[in-house]
Amino acid sequence: MKSTFAAILLTLSNLAMAAPFAEIGLAVSDGCLTDYDEKTQKSGCSNNPFGLIAIGYAWEDFTLELEHRSSLIEKDKGINSVMVKYRIELK
């Protein structure tokens, strides 16, 4: 009975390491997202802060993530990213 419970617990702990997720956040960048000002009819640079929204799936140390990032105060198209990440934890 103990070995069955241990096997179930081990299986569930592995499943707990894999899950879909959604994130929202704020970012500050020293880079530039090009935007187009319709009033002046010229290109410019979007200012900070940037907002981001992401959805993804994490499994053990790997993550697959789709992210959109754009300025919260300027009108820009933003930038869309597909990321595959591997996490190395220093213990």
C-alpha positions as CSV (number, residue, x, y, z in Angstrom):
1,M,0.0,0.0,0.0
2,K,2.8,2.4,0.8
3,S,4.5,1.7,-2.5
4,T,1.3,2.4,-4.4
5,F,0.8,5.7,-2.5
6,A,4.5,6.6,-3.2
7,A,4.1,5.8,-6.9
8,I,0.9,7.9,-7.2
9,L,2.6,10.8,-5.3
10,L,5.6,10.6,-7.6
11,T,3.4,10.6,-10.7
12,L,1.4,13.6,-9.5
13,S,4.5,15.5,-8.6
14,N,5.8,15.1,-12.1
15,L,2.5,16.4,-13.5
16,A,2.7,19.4,-11.2
17,M,5.9,20.4,-13.0
18,A,4.1,20.7,-16.4
19,A,1.3,23.3,-16.8
20,P,0.0,26.0,-19.1
21,F,0.3,29.5,-17.9
22,A,-0.6,33.1,-18.7
23,E,1.3,36.2,-17.6
24,I,0.8,40.0,-17.7
25,G,3.4,42.5,-16.8
26,L,5.3,45.8,-17.2
27,A,8.7,46.2,-18.7
28,V,11.2,49.0,-19.2
29,S,13.6,48.8,-22.1
30,D,16.5,50.8,-23.4
31,G,15.7,49.6,-27.0
32,C,13.2,51.1,-29.4
33,L,9.9,49.8,-30.9
34,T,9.4,51.7,-34.1
35,D,6.0,53.4,-34.4
36,Y,4.5,55.7,-37.0
37,D,3.0,59.1,-36.0
38,E,0.1,59.8,-38.3
39,K,0.0,63.5,-37.4
40,T,3.6,64.2,-38.3
41,Q,3.7,61.4,-40.9
42,K,7.1,60.1,-39.8
43,S,8.5,57.2,-37.9
44,G,9.5,57.5,-34.3
45,C,10.3,55.4,-31.2
46,S,7.8,54.2,-28.6
47,N,8.5,55.2,-25.0
48,N,8.5,53.3,-21.8
49,P,6.7,51.6,-20.0
50,F,5.8,48.6,-22.1
51,G,3.1,46.2,-21.3
52,L,3.4,42.5,-22.0
53,I,1.1,39.6,-22.2
54,A,2.2,36.0,-22.6
55,I,0.8,32.5,-22.8
56,G,2.8,29.4,-22.7
57,Y,3.4,25.9,-21.4
58,A,6.1,24.9,-18.9
59,W,7.4,21.4,-18.5
60,E,10.2,20.7,-16.1
61,D,13.0,23.1,-17.1
62,F,11.6,23.9,-20.6
63,T,9.1,26.6,-21.5
64,L,7.4,27.4,-24.8
65,E,6.0,31.0,-24.7
66,L,4.1,33.3,-27.0
67,E,4.5,37.0,-26.0
68,H,3.2,40.4,-27.2
69,R,5.0,43.5,-26.0
70,S,4.0,47.1,-26.8
71,S,4.1,50.6,-25.4
72,L,1.4,51.6,-22.9
73,I,1.6,55.3,-23.8
74,E,2.3,55.3,-27.5
75,K,0.4,53.8,-30.5
76,D,2.6,51.1,-31.9
77,K,2.1,47.6,-33.4
78,G,4.3,46.1,-30.7
79,I,6.4,43.0,-31.1
80,N,5.4,39.4,-31.0
81,S,7.8,36.7,-29.9
82,V,7.8,32.9,-29.8
83,M,10.3,31.7,-27.3
84,V,11.7,28.3,-26.3
85,K,13.5,28.6,-23.0
86,Y,15.5,26.2,-20.8
87,R,16.1,27.1,-17.2
88,I,19.3,26.3,-15.4
89,E,19.0,26.6,-11.6
90,L,22.1,27.3,-9.5
91,K,21.9,25.5,-6.3
